[in-house]
Amino acid sequence: MKLLSLALATVLVLGIQASAHAAGPASTTTSIQQIRNATAKITYGDTVLLVDPMLAAKGAYPGFPDTYRSELRNPTVELPFEVGQVLKDVDAVLLTHTHLDHWDPAAETLIPRQMPMFVQHEADAALLRGKGFADVRILPAHVTFEGVTISRVAAQHGSAAMFQVEPLATMLGSVTGFVFQKSGEPTIYLAGDTVWTGDVRDAIKRYAPDVIVLNTGDARVKGFDTGIIMGVEDTSRVHALAPSAKIVAVHMDAVNHMTVSRADLRRYVRENALQDSVLIPEDGETLNF
């Protein structure tokens, strides 16, 4: 009887091991949900961070003056679902900067006033406090929020030549990128509204991110033949520097001054055999890592 019991126990253990092996590794707890434009939800387990919320209905605002296709109204597309779903389970909001397509009056109205809000500097903090937000935090170089370490990375919203033009420099202003890290989970670098710079390169080298979120719409202002954010060729540049990373391309097809669409980028990705490295999510789509 003891031998029979031992045999049954062995079969049971082996069966459990075989089932676990067949099931593969445990599912990840990290995801990025593309909402619209540069708005995204980053989830590390039970912690949900909302980045750059632009929550207005389609056509709520005029196009940005002195930019490409300024006759179009913004946003140019609707949200993929109700605002309540965008805000569901969000633990904190992070702003790379406060331009309309990253922080709009709809977001000011709809986000709860007690929500923790992370911003880059005192000017943005004063703007939010003036709207009644009670928990506004200026990000230091590094901070930990609910187990997620958030690091600031310098960004440049346009070329050096643009910042030599005082009114344009004032309009472009200061922006930041973020690196998100949590023990046992993939590192995410969200570059924000930036062109390729030494700071971007150095951040990729320093943090070795598993996931790199790039704003690749190549937005244009009048009078310049280069963009104020990244474009298609920056995906190749980043891939060359971080060949193992997944690149998530966003900030397309939603505001007037973008010159690169998802279709344009998909074509470039195919032509340059980057399909395994560059992900181009649709609005509402969730990518798991």
N, C-alpha and C positions, 0 to 999 in steps of 0.2 A: 504493500500500500504506500509506504514511504517513497519507494522508487517511482511509483506511478505519479504521486503528487509532485515529486521533483521534476519529472519529465513534463508534466502539464505546466508547471511554473516556468520551466525553461522555454517551452513553446510560446507561452504568453509573453515573456520578456522579449524574445526574438521577434514576435509579431509586432509588439509596440515599437521596437527599434526599426523594424522594416517600414512600418507606417510612417514613422517620423522621417526616415530617410526619403521615402517616396514623396512626402509633402514638401521637402526642401527646407531651406532656412526660414526662420520666423519672418513674418511680414514686417516691413519697415514701418516706422511711425513718423516718417518725415515726408511732407508733401508740399507742393506749391500749386495753388489754384489761381490761374489767370482769370481775373474778373473782367477788366476792360482797360485798354490803354496801358498805363503803368500801375494800375491798381491790382494788388495781388494779396492773397492770404498764404502765409507761410506757417505750417503746422509742424511742431516738434512734439510728438506725443500729445499731451493734454494742453499744451501752450499754443495759442493761436495769435499770430501777429498780422495786423492789416497794414499794408504799406501803401501810401500815396492814394487815399480814397478820393476819387472824382465820381460823384454819385448822382449827378443831374440826369434828367431825361434827355433824349436825343434833341439837339437843336436849341438847347436852353440859352446858349450864349453866342454872341457874334464871333466870327473868326478873329484870330489874332491879327492886329493891324501890322502892315509892312512885312508880312510873311507870305509864303507860298500858299496859293488858293485861299486867300483871306476872305473871299466872298462866301465861303462855306461856313455854316454855323456849327458850333461845337456843343456837345460831342456829336460826331457824325453817325454814330450808331447807338442803339439802346443798350442798357445793361442786359446781361443774359438772363437775369431773374430779378425778383423783387429785392429791394434794398434790405428788407428784413433778413433775407438769406445771406446777403453780403456780410451783415453785421453779426450774424449768429455765432455765438461762442467766442467772439473776439475778446482777447485779454488786454491788448494794448494796440495803439496806432502809432506808426512811425512815419515821419515825413522827411523825405530827402530834401525838400524845399517847399515853398508855398505858392508856386505858380498855379494858375487856375486849373491846368490839366493834371495837377497832382493833389490839390486841396481846393475845393470849390465851395460856394455858398450852400449847396445842397448837403455836403458833408458837414459843414459847420452847424447846420440845422438838425441833422438826423443823428449824429453821433452823440451818445449820452455825455453829459457834462462832467461826470465823475470818471470817465474813461482815462486811464493813463495815456498820456500823449508824449512821445519822444520827438524832440526837434534838435536842430543843429546849433542854434545860437540864441542869444537873448532877444534879437529882433523878432524871430519867429515865435519865441515863447510869449513875448508881449502881445503879438497879434492874437494868439489863441486865448491868452488870459483875458484879453479885451472882449472876446466873444463868450466869456463865462466858463471856460474850461478850468476845472479846479485842480487838476493833477497834471501839470505840464512840467516835463523834465528835460533839461538840456543835457544832451548826451556828452559824457566825457569821452576820452579815447577808448575806454572799455567799460562796460557795465554788464552785470548779470541780472536778468529778469526772469524769475520763475524757472531757473535752471538753464536758461539760454544766455550765452555770452554774446553781446552785441558790440562790435568794434566799428569805429568810424573810419572811413577811407576817403581821402581827398578826391574831389571830382572837379571837372572844369567844363562848364556849360557853353562851350564854343571855342573857337581858335584864339590864339594869342592876338592875331590881327583884329579880331572882333573886340577884344577887351581894350584895344587902343582907342576905340570910338566911345567917348564917354557916355552918351545916352544909351547906346547899346549895351555897354558894360553894366550900367545900372540896371537895365531891364533884365539882362541874363542873370546877374547877381551871383550869390553864393549857393552852392549845392553840396551834398555829401552822398557817399555810398555807404553800404553796410556789409559787414561780415557777420554771419550767424554761426555759432558753434554750440554743440551740446555733446557731452561725453557719449560715445558709442553711436553717434549719428553723423550723417554727412555734413560737411562744412559748405555753407552757401555764401557766395559773394554776390551781392546785388549792387551793380556798378552805379545805377542811377543815371541822371541826365548828364552824361559826360562824353567828351571826345576821347580818343586814345591819348594817354599821357604817361609820363614816367611813373606817376602815382598808381595808375591802373596796373601797369606792368609790375611794379614792385609789390603791390598787394597780392597779385596772383602768385608771384614767387614766394612771398612770405607766408601766406596762409595755405597754399596748395589746395584751393577749394575743389570739392567734388562736383559742385554745381555752380555755374556762373550765369547770372541773369543779366542780359544786356538789353538796353533800349536801342533798338536798331532801325527806327523809322527814318533816320537821316533828315530830321526836321530842318527847314531852311528859312532864313530871313532874307529880305531883299538886299541886293548889293554885294552878296558874297556867294562864291561858288563851292563852298564847303558847308557841312552841316553843323548844327549846334549840339547834336548827339551822334551816336555811332550809326553806321550803315552796314551794308552787306559785307564789305571787305573786312570789317572788324571781326566778323565771325572767324574768318581764316586766320587773322592775326592772333586772336585769342586761342584758337585751336592749336596753332603752331607752338604757342608758349605752354599750353596745358592740354596735351593731346588726350589725356585720360578723363578730362572733365566733360560733363554734359553741359552744353550751352543752351540756355533757355532764352529765346529771342521774343521780346515783347515791345510794347509802345508803337504799334502800327495800326492802321485802319480805324482810327477813332477820333483824331483831331485834324484840323485842316492843313497844318503845315508839314505833315509827314510826306516825304517824297518816295519812301520805300513801303510797299505793301507786303503782306504775307506771301502773296503770289510771286512777287519779285524775289523775295528771299528764298522761297522754295526752289525757284528756278536756279538761283545762284548755288544753293546747297547741292542740288542734283549735278550741276555742271562741274562742281569742284569736289564731288564725292564726299560730302560731309554729312550724309544722311544719318550715320550712326552717332554723330556727335552733336548736331544742332537740332534742337526741338523747337517747334513753332506752334505753341498751343493756341487753340481757338478760345474765344471768350467763354468762360464758364468751365473750361476743361481743367482737370486736376492731374498733375504729374506726381507719381510716387517714386521715392528714391530710397 
